[in-house]
Amino acid sequence: MKITDIQVRNYRNYASAEVRLGGGVNLFVGDNAQGKTNLLESVRLASVGRSARTPRWQELIKWGEQEALVRVRVVRQVGGDEISVRLGKAKAFFVNGLPLSRMGELMGVLRTVLFSPDELRIVKDGPGERRRFMDIAVCQLSRAYFYTLTRYNKALAQRNRLLKNAPTDAAVEVWDMQLAREGARVIKTRRGFVARLAELARGIHRDLSGGEELELSYEGVEGEAVEDIGRNLLAELKKSRSRDRAFGLTHVGPQRDDLAIVADGADIRAFGSQGQQRTAALSLKLAETELFGETSGEYPVLLLDDVLSELDEKRQAKLLERIKAYQTIVTCTGLTAQVREQLGEVTEFRVTGGEIAPVR
């Protein structure tokens, strides 16, 4: 899977820009606040339907304009697609000119893996960041999971409303059944994803860290089969109902689960150094890239936003060697001669004030 063209109009600080990418490493160089990250954000928007920087899509429209456009062309081993995102009075997505009626239809059309300095939050921040990481990754691999997660979230919202307003438990019990059924599928799928991710991340992390052992595990309601997880989750919901009613909030289920990240026996979510946390986050992202490749037969597009400056020379070298296997979009303010030599042949662009020019 590769991107051939990116076009943006009235997007962030871009009035109009169009870029034709190379099949390997694509390097976007420029000073800060020139638009490099904005371009990566537009690609991610076309991939997963949301910005990695803001939940308010109206902020993506250039100041003073009424509408914005993002268009990304993708090719695969067989065939290709054109994704369009139109932002105006509403947010609309199109694939090959046809409007998408459901966001799930976008999942998997363009798979991307994003790594930026903000992605350190996956390790050091609360469980919500790790759940978001898992869900975005799995949704790109499985539209069925996207719809299951959507059904679960709707059922959860309904149960929470009833916890606050229903005079008896009878109505809540009805939603407990649906929550347990859909929640079990979410947990089962996430746990399988984490198991496969852990195998890949272990070797990558050992290489990046110089021998440190990384362990990943899913923290949630136990059970092997979906039916077992569902029974256990239903029992936990019943046990927690008095507390839930007191707070008007559901305290058990996938919305409370977490991804455990342990390095050499220490829980680095709480006790890791910044270097350990950064290396673990990078290992997770590279493992995600490999997992996409194994699952679909095609690597995703890797988006690296200003991360080279965050790594020491050793980890830089390890990362640069790995990204040569993928189509990668890299943003940076500049490169040393050593890094340029390690990268080898690249397609390079200069970004200045919302304008992009190829470097010949």
NORHUFEN-V509229 format. One line per field, one symbol per residue. phi: phi as a letter, one per 20 degrees, with the letter a starting at -180 (. if undefined). Layout:
# NORHUFEN-V509229
phi->???
This chain:
# NORHUFEN-V509229
phi->.beebcccbldleefabccdeeededdddrffmdpffgffffffgfednbfedbeefffefggndebcccccdcccgcnabddccddbfbdcdcclnefeecfgfffnfceccdcbgffgfgeeefggffffgfffffffebfgfgffffffffffffffffgedffcegfffffgfffffffffffgfgfffffffffffgffffffenpfedcdbedagfqeegfffffffffffffeffffffdmbeecpgfdfbdfccclndfefddefffffffffffffffffffgfffdncffeedddldffedfgffgffffffffecfcdddaercffffffffmfcedcddblmcccfee
